[in-house]
């Protein structure tokens, strides 16, 4: 049996971990490739990367909820078998029992861990006090704000005194001010060095959040998920969002992510590799793409991608998707961190509704996917193509993509260009008349 050296102080580690999911059609989807990382005592470590890069899958594998296809997980130097006994998880979606009170939601976790009633009551009171929920013991989730619901989730996870607290995008479902307050409160609890949690593993796609919270930042790439780099965060606590060091580290992370997600030079295919005939569609709606073009047009045709995110109050990862979609359609170019409005994008912005639709249609027909769907529709008796056939195209041509999202994008992009009509009652696509 292989062991890791406990002398390095590692609490939990992933060694050479890769993971596949089997999707419909028996398609093997490689979501993680050769992940190596460790969680040390008394640290906050963050997994940062775009949606779909496998952040949450890594968290679940480290927690023992998923067994990796390849590689091994270690806890205190020994191979992990089953659930990780030192871990509790705070979920993004609160995951509270709506028919139970605040106290009962916490007590349920303690009961499943086998604590006696006196200990359950003591722990529940202590943890509710710690997260600022005293006086709300008998409230139901429907009576709580989003921030208070997440406090219940944090209390529930903390009640079992975990050695490592896993947090899966825990602040993404609350408003910005509440998120800022919760981050500070979690760090205050963690800073009590005489008690657990010893360490926190945070999953996030918010750059500002990880710079504020994390001691180490693991930057992941996608399709499949890989560790691109690990940055140490030297900033002293408490951290000031406006300090020059904070802004410099944010800028460094922006550069790393932008260089990968929006490269200036296309990556040459490996020898013997034939690129896919059908290009994956970035998860962006026509209204988001047109909104980006209008934003650029109002600012002289160029803007810094991070400034776009700030001005539009959108997460950086979401803006990257919209920019990539616009670039795919030749509406923009992306030298370095700049987003430049191209002539065809400028024509679309200045056109009326009919002209915009015509330009959009012209551009999406340059992609391989839409002419193929049109060809299949024209070959169908009755001129209608069912959703299942389109999903088969997606599954076999774009196995790394979210099939439902891709289908919705096909319909949305096609409708905006007046190419398709989609019939919700029959789940069939036809050519627009």
Secondary structure, DSSP 8 states (H G I E B T S, - for coil): -----GGG-EEEEEEEEEEEEEETTTEEEEEEEEEEEEEETT-EEEEE--TTSSHHHHHHHHTTSS--SEEEEEETTEE--SS-TTEEEE-TT----TTSBHHHHHHHHHHHTT--HHHHHHHHHHHHHHTT-TT-TT-BGGGS-HHHHHHHHHHHHHTT--SEEEEESTTTTS-HHHHHHHHHHHHHHHT-TTSS--EEEEEES-HHHHHHH-SEEEEEETTTBEEEEEEE----SS--TTSHHHHHHHHHHHHHHHHHHT-SS-----TT----SS----S--HHHHHHHHHHHHTTTTEEEHHHHHHHHT--HHHHHHHHHHHHHTTSEE-STTEEEE-HHHHHHHHS-HHHHHHHHHHHHTTSHHHHHHHHHHHHSTTSEEEHHHHHHHHHHH-TTS-HHHHHHHHHHHHHHTT-EEEETTTTEEEE--
